[in-house]
């Protein structure tokens, strides 16, 4: 009976640690995606339309780098101006598992916002 209790406790602890680690990786991915989008939005070039890269969190020097990828998934007309819908995906570099996906309206080809 005591052995069953010990095994159950160890399994629950292991699941909790795995869930916490996944949540922390995902939280880091959301934070870095927000930073990437903010820097791209402020730049003259805007959001890259079909690129892949890596990014690390400068506030956490020992953290793993994450891989990001952008792609154009469609286009939308806003007030008569056509904007691309750009998907940003952030992946865990080791397992290549997707951590977060964000879709945003890109700049119009005429140089709008």
Order of alpha helices (4+ residues) and beta strands (2+ residues): alpha-beta-beta-beta-beta
